[in-house]
Amino acid sequence: MSEPELARARVRQLLDLTQRLTERLMVETRAFEDSRPQDIVAGLTETQDMANVYRRDSGHVKANPSLLKDAPLEDRKALLEATETFNTVLANHAQAVEAARTISEGLVRAIAHEVTAARTPASAYSADGRAAQGDGRAVALNRMA
């Protein structure tokens, strides 16, 4: 395969990957915005795998721009546009994920607060003069979601 053919194949492969990953992130973002994060669980591993391939391949091209220099200008422009779209969609996806995380953490805190508030307050001594034992239930709040 000649250098121009190889460069064109690389651009088209990266273009296809970028477009497919962009579409997946758009679908995931919609799921978060529709309060349906459970809809993305089934495809999460595939999305992560695609993101890893994208990171590896785009990093390789960034470190070696000459790999694409012989590709047709129209193919390189298409890749540039797809990359700009991907970056916009990725930023929106990150915001949606952060919003879902914030909501989830807020729910966990609210539930922990309600459980704590529902407990019988501890008293220093019971009616018979012995030290009170408390209710023995525990709630752990992990600040990482």
Number of C-alpha atoms within 10 A of each C-alpha: 7 8 13 15 13 15 21 21 16 17 25 17 13 20 20 14 18 23 16 15 22 23 14 19 22 17 15 24 23 18 16 21 16 9 12 13 16 10 14 18 11 9 11 13 11 13 19 12 12 17 17 12 14 16 11 12 16 16 12 12 15 12 10 11 11 11 18 21 15 16 20 14 12 9 17 19 12 14 20 14 13 19 18 13 14 20 14 12 19 17 12 16 21 13 15 20 17 13 14 18 14 13 12 13 17 14 12 16 15 12 14 16 13 11 13 14 10 9 12 9 10 11 11 11 11 12 8 7 8 9 11 13 11 13 10 6 8 9 10 6 12 9 9 6 10
